[in-house]
Amino acid sequence: MKNNWKIRPPFHPEFDLERCDYRNGCTICVEECTFGEISLKPLKGENGNIQYRPWANMTACNSCQRCVKMCPQSAIHVVSEPMHTSHGYWRTEPVSNIWRQASSEGGVLLVGTGATGPQKRYFDHMMFDACQVTNPSIDPLREPMEIRRYLGRKAERYGGEVASQLKLEVPIMFGAMSFGALNLRVQEAEAKATRKIGTYWNTGEGGFHEGLRNYGGNTIVQVASGRFGVSEDYMKSAAAVEIKIGQGAKPGIGGHLPGEKVSEAISKTRMIPEGSDALSPAPHHDIYSIEDLRQLIYAIKESTDYKLPVSVKISAVNNVAPISSGIARAGADIIAIDGFRGGTGATPLQIRQNTGIPIELAISAADRRLTEEGIRNTVSLVASGGIQSSSDVLKAICLGADAVYVGTPVLIALGCNVCQRCFTGKCPYGITTNRPGLAERIDVDDAARALTNLLHAWGEEIKELMGSMGISAIEALRGNRDRLRGVGLHEEELRILGIKHAGA
């Protein structure tokens, strides 16, 4: 009966044997494929000699495109031919998922990266209101444009005392991705790029590797429920400390780094035994109220001599506005809100696809609530989860964010093809693995250069967009919903976003 549950992978490689150099012994595609999809099949040549041609096993292709990119003869392409059902309601994906669970031991289906569901991407339904005639635009090549941001609690009145601030030369930071889930070389590249541009990267909950401590001035460290690597020295070595309550890809659940990934270096950085599972509980076991959160915020401030801003990261959920208000009143300097499209190394499929809300709605709701209560300037808002471009960055700022986190764009900038198999430890690009032989596929200097290029390019595009609106300082755009217009949105959606429909 086992063939009843046989599933043909939705992707597989095809080979142009006329172009392929297998006759001269080329096996690059087999060596580069980390999922075991490509093997060698013996074939008798014209002179009777046995040659080995590439062969698709039809078992494990995830469309990572590594073989396509590495083939020197451009002889490979990946095709999509998923199994189909004849039923209009029972589509291929839910049927395949049921087969996978029925034929296994009843386990939870895991995936990587952010949600892929049919929910509306609101960024695509918003347009900037550009200048014409009466309000002239600005040429960013000839006029100074200010995109610098300061994150942290602002003075209550002019001339008042200002708390510690994070100074960003671009309104973009690299989001939390931990050592263990991420290749240490990638973290080093992030650190180098943020130092060069003048912004920040986040260690995630996996500790702060001692080899990167000299980049502390551009580093945000996390205090999560597992408390991995947390110490007074850990916090004081960074520019800011972030309390992780939740993340967009898996709101309400914890994290798990399998023991086989916990190498000597990871165990030392996380302060756990080598080879043991790194489990992050769903809740912090010392936080069950805003008052408990306040105690932790001020414990961190006390241990860092009140010199570092403290951030609190939460998932974007339906009651995000009152939660943000409580966090601001608890003493946080920064609130990071992560939308349901936020990425991750591993999350249950059903959690990723069906939990949380879009960041566009969440950041707008939080900004308006804080403004209505008169406490907006006591805290900075950082938006994340689904940011795909520089225009998304600026739209998030118009909806109320002070800056954004990006995570998946960092991986894509290093070559990731978003195949959603980060949790396997077999990343063909070496990005989400520390496995010997694969981790070395990341060249730190090349990776740092790519990330620097990305930040610089997005910064220049943000200036162009601001110029088209006749605005020379990005501060004038924070929460400035008048510069956005909705297209194809319902009245209730427009109300929550706080914008008018195009043409209004």
GILIN-V148535 format. One record per backbone hydrogen bond with DSSP energy under -0.5 kcal/mol. NH is the residue of the N-H (numbers start at 1). CO is the residue of the C=O. If there is no record, write none. Layout:
BEGIN
nh:NH co:CO
nh:NH co:CO
END
This chain:
BEGIN
nh:4 co:1
nh:5 co:2
nh:6 co:3
nh:9 co:7
nh:11 co:61
nh:12 co:79
nh:14 co:77
nh:16 co:75
nh:17 co:15
nh:19 co:16
nh:20 co:16
nh:24 co:21
nh:25 co:22
nh:26 co:21
nh:31 co:27
nh:32 co:28
nh:33 co:29
nh:34 co:32
nh:39 co:55
nh:41 co:53
nh:43 co:51
nh:45 co:49
nh:48 co:45
nh:51 co:43
nh:51 co:49
nh:53 co:41
nh:53 co:51
nh:55 co:39
nh:57 co:37
nh:57 co:55
nh:69 co:65
nh:70 co:66
nh:71 co:67
nh:74 co:71
nh:77 co:14
nh:79 co:12
nh:81 co:10
nh:81 co:79
nh:83 co:8
nh:91 co:89
nh:95 co:91
nh:96 co:92
nh:97 co:93
nh:98 co:94
nh:99 co:95
nh:100 co:96
nh:101 co:97
nh:102 co:98
nh:103 co:99
nh:104 co:100
nh:106 co:101
nh:111 co:347
nh:112 co:420
nh:113 co:344
nh:115 co:340
nh:122 co:120
nh:124 co:121
nh:125 co:122
nh:126 co:123
nh:127 co:485
nh:129 co:483
nh:130 co:128
nh:131 co:468
nh:134 co:132
nh:135 co:132
nh:138 co:467
nh:140 co:138
nh:142 co:139
nh:143 co:139
nh:146 co:472
nh:147 co:145
nh:149 co:168
nh:151 co:166
nh:154 co:377
nh:160 co:157
nh:163 co:153
nh:166 co:151
nh:167 co:165
nh:168 co:149
nh:168 co:166
nh:169 co:167
nh:169 co:198
nh:172 co:170
nh:173 co:404
nh:174 co:200
nh:175 co:173
nh:175 co:406
nh:177 co:202
nh:180 co:182
nh:182 co:178
nh:183 co:431
nh:186 co:183
nh:187 co:183
nh:188 co:184
nh:189 co:185
nh:190 co:186
nh:191 co:187
nh:192 co:188
nh:193 co:189
nh:194 co:190
nh:195 co:191
nh:196 co:192
nh:197 co:193
nh:198 co:194
nh:199 co:194
nh:201 co:218
nh:202 co:174
nh:202 co:175
nh:203 co:220
nh:206 co:203
nh:207 co:204
nh:209 co:207
nh:212 co:209
nh:213 co:210
nh:215 co:212
nh:216 co:213
nh:218 co:215
nh:219 co:216
nh:220 co:201
nh:221 co:240
nh:222 co:204
nh:223 co:242
nh:224 co:222
nh:227 co:224
nh:229 co:270
nh:230 co:227
nh:235 co:231
nh:236 co:232
nh:237 co:233
nh:238 co:235
nh:239 co:219
nh:240 co:219
nh:241 co:309
nh:242 co:221
nh:243 co:311
nh:244 co:223
nh:244 co:242
nh:245 co:243
nh:245 co:313
nh:246 co:313
nh:250 co:247
nh:251 co:248
nh:253 co:250
nh:255 co:280
nh:257 co:278
nh:258 co:256
nh:261 co:258
nh:262 co:259
nh:263 co:261
nh:267 co:263
nh:268 co:264
nh:269 co:265
nh:270 co:266
nh:271 co:267
nh:272 co:267
nh:275 co:262
nh:276 co:273
nh:278 co:257
nh:279 co:277
nh:280 co:255
nh:280 co:278
nh:281 co:279
nh:285 co:283
nh:287 co:284
nh:293 co:289
nh:294 co:290
nh:295 co:291
nh:296 co:292
nh:297 co:293
nh:298 co:294
nh:299 co:295
nh:300 co:296
nh:301 co:297
nh:302 co:298
nh:303 co:299
nh:304 co:300
nh:305 co:302
nh:306 co:301
nh:307 co:304
nh:309 co:239
nh:311 co:241
nh:312 co:334
nh:313 co:243
nh:314 co:336
nh:316 co:338
nh:317 co:315
nh:320 co:317
nh:323 co:319
nh:324 co:320
nh:325 co:321
nh:326 co:322
nh:327 co:323
nh:328 co:324
nh:329 co:325
nh:330 co:326
nh:331 co:328
nh:332 co:327
nh:333 co:310
nh:334 co:310
nh:335 co:380
nh:336 co:312
nh:337 co:335
nh:337 co:382
nh:338 co:314
nh:338 co:336
nh:339 co:337
nh:339 co:384
nh:340 co:357
nh:342 co:339
nh:347 co:111
nh:349 co:109
nh:352 co:348
nh:353 co:349
nh:354 co:350
nh:355 co:351
nh:357 co:316
nh:362 co:358
nh:363 co:359
nh:364 co:360
nh:365 co:361
nh:366 co:362
nh:367 co:363
nh:368 co:364
nh:369 co:365
nh:370 co:366
nh:371 co:367
nh:372 co:368
nh:373 co:369
nh:374 co:371
nh:375 co:370
nh:376 co:370
nh:378 co:375
nh:379 co:376
nh:380 co:333
nh:382 co:335
nh:383 co:403
nh:384 co:337
nh:388 co:386
nh:393 co:389
nh:394 co:390
nh:395 co:391
nh:396 co:392
nh:397 co:393
nh:398 co:394
nh:399 co:395
nh:400 co:397
nh:401 co:396
nh:402 co:381
nh:403 co:381
nh:404 co:171
nh:405 co:383
nh:406 co:173
nh:410 co:407
nh:411 co:407
nh:412 co:408
nh:413 co:409
nh:414 co:410
nh:414 co:411
nh:415 co:412
nh:416 co:411
nh:423 co:345
nh:424 co:421
nh:425 co:422
nh:430 co:427
nh:438 co:435
nh:439 co:435
nh:441 co:438
nh:442 co:439
nh:443 co:441
nh:444 co:442
nh:447 co:443
nh:448 co:444
nh:449 co:445
nh:450 co:446
nh:451 co:447
nh:452 co:448
nh:453 co:449
nh:454 co:450
nh:455 co:451
nh:456 co:452
nh:457 co:453
nh:458 co:454
nh:459 co:455
nh:460 co:456
nh:461 co:457
nh:462 co:458
nh:463 co:459
nh:464 co:460
nh:465 co:461
nh:466 co:462
nh:467 co:463
nh:468 co:464
nh:469 co:465
nh:469 co:466
nh:470 co:467
nh:471 co:466
nh:474 co:146
nh:476 co:473
nh:477 co:474
nh:478 co:474
nh:478 co:475
nh:479 co:397
nh:480 co:477
nh:481 co:479
nh:483 co:480
nh:484 co:481
nh:485 co:127
nh:486 co:500
nh:487 co:125
nh:494 co:490
nh:495 co:491
nh:496 co:492
nh:497 co:493
nh:498 co:494
nh:499 co:494
nh:500 co:484
nh:502 co:486
nh:504 co:501
END
